[in-house]
């Protein structure tokens, strides 16, 4: 495995919640079945490396050639044939595209695969309670509070390149669901996990 750029290798980037995010990405992809996976946005390479070690055929795509993806391309124009993959994984990618252009990227994702796992930042805070009874059960209570009163100020992208974020004013989940419907996706799962509450998962067919 080639060394990732310094930012991806820093412990600050690969925080505990991000490692849980990696785990959930892998879990959701493997639950869907099929061995041909397209990962849009290579990032650190941790997820693609693990999936390959598990026997999956993974192709990585990124616009950043320095990350050494298998293919340098944009999510808005994927250089693959129709249904070339069983699953597309696009984790924290779409928010880097202006919202008015996201529908085009979703149509491309829908074109190249029969199933998809999409994750997005979800701004907000959370109240989490957990009770563990040894050898019996775990009980978890989780309430997510979106930052619906916070405006995403810079339409040209913030300091980390996000043009928009769910959970902020003007970007309720229903607005993104409308784009998914427009791209002819069926939502199989929509979930925020307590151990990774700053992101939301969409599992799509």
Buried (B, 14 or more C-beta within 10 A) or exposed (E): EEEBBEEBEEEEBBEEEBEBBBBBBBEBBBEBEBEBBBBBBBBBBBBBEBBBEEEBEBBBBBBEEEBBBBBBBBBBEBEBEEEBBBBBBBBBBBBBBEBEEBBBBBBBBBBBBBBBBBBBBBBBEEEEEEEEEEEEEEEEEBEBEBBEEEEBEEEEBBEEEBBBBBBBEEBEBEEBBEBBEEBEBEEBEBEBBBBBBBBBBBBBE
